[in-house]
């Protein structure tokens, strides 16, 4: 699926929140209207069971807000049925975004108390396949880029195209007490010249470090929906910066949310299309960090700052781009290289069945909605991926050996599926 094919709420702002963990009807009646006042259109729902999901999702969706299911379960618990959650949301007419597990390196997410990453990968891939087959959108949550690569490589080796086609990623970009443009802010650049999120990911921009891993491993970047993140009230982690008091809590979150209105991230780079929404931790409850906290009070300056943002609808590049004349372009390496001839022969049945435009020039490929690159980065440079994405193309690269690529194309021909 292309990014624009994933469902989004009407009049989408990209603004969201991690809902509270009390999902009683009285809490829904109190806090759903407050989300509407704050222009929020996405909400991560941490439910304990199916009834809680059904009750909360129905109320949130009726308010024009997209609920994201996050079942508070253990990774190693015996009975797990995520398909049931897909069915509940589908029956309510709600697009079934399903986060499958949470922070696999945290011992609190395991009944055993001992994280087992290999088991997490095995179970996530299994349940993601079931969710995708049932028409759901499986969400992957890991905190480490190497962990992400491990999951993606298993999906590739298993030829799990249905999962890759429908998956989304759930980063948790917390900012500690760093400003919104950290690590690109003046103070940090003075201390660490040239530092980027690849050097220090304790920032709300930390989601940026995961995008290249997706591009390199599977050839495209899926939707990102940040399910936690933002700034925790009174955080003092970095002594160079002030504590996140009410003033900074308001100022920082307003700057982050304003990115969806302006199309510019806090450090002035373009807001990427793949960042669908940002849902900071946590809207209400007994947690001291909650925006409506039962222990530390209401973050009233933050509520006021978000309410004060002008009314807007988030814009994506494909909404303003010139329509592309080519639906699908298959891009090969140089025609003078012997390997290209072998790849063309291997792809002949796929090309005959689906009729994509075939060529060898990246500039021609920019005129297509979707580009399939056949060949590794020696045949077609990695910079071409960036060139095509900047041109608004959906890009997928098939870069295994000849046998692997031929097998993928043969499978698509057999299934009558042009993509994935």
C-alpha angles and dihedrals in degrees: 000000000000118000090252090056094063113096119255132179121266114270089012117203099176088233116131146153141211101248122228122268095240104088099174116138091251091057092047089050090053104041106032090067089050090056088054090053089054093052091244117164102172130055130180107216116205101201129177097205145001096271092055090051093049093049096044097040092050093052094044095046091048087059091057094256125128112237118212116204116229109173108205095224136133120259093229100040115129104234117049125159113171091163088069088061090051090053093049093053093041091052088054091051091248122137103250107236104173123186106208111209128330136243098343092198093062113095089213089070092063130071087213092053089228120099115229108188096187090054090048091054092048093049095042093052091047095050094039089057091053092047092049092047089052091054097262132130109240115215123211120207121189130142100212131065092220089054089051092051090050092055093045092050091053090050090051094047090049090048087232094171094156091059094044090050095053105028127114130193127237112203122184103213107181118182101204102203094319121125119256094261095050129165088025094054120116096251096052093042088054090054096037110022113209095010116160136179087274088065098039121015098178091113140091084250089062091106087074093074092065098056097074090051091057091046094049097043104039105009100246142056118239126208115295117212110180103219096187134009142092123106126322115225113260094006112164100173098133114050091204091070135053125258117273095255123168092278095053093039088059096040095048098046092046090053091049094048092044088064089075090056098045099035090232127109117227091265089052099253116132117275103251117237090230093066097087099170146348118219110186122204119284140358105188142346142082094309111114089225094057117120087227098033123182089205107037100026133240122323088230097170089054093049089049094047094051092045088052094059110109117256110264146152117230114247127215125204093244089061093060100030123106110261112263118236096212123066099195132007123188108208121202131182125260113322089222092066117092093222090061091059090053090050091050091052091048091051097046097103092046091050092046093050101045102025101218120171108263125206151133104234125092093203090058090047091058087074091067131089090218129025125193112197114204111199140043125274091275089063097038115018120242088236088069090066089058092044091053095045091050087054089057098256125144103233131201123175124203102198108155122113119292094269093050094049092046090051092052092049093045090052091052091049091050092050095041088235116139092193136033 
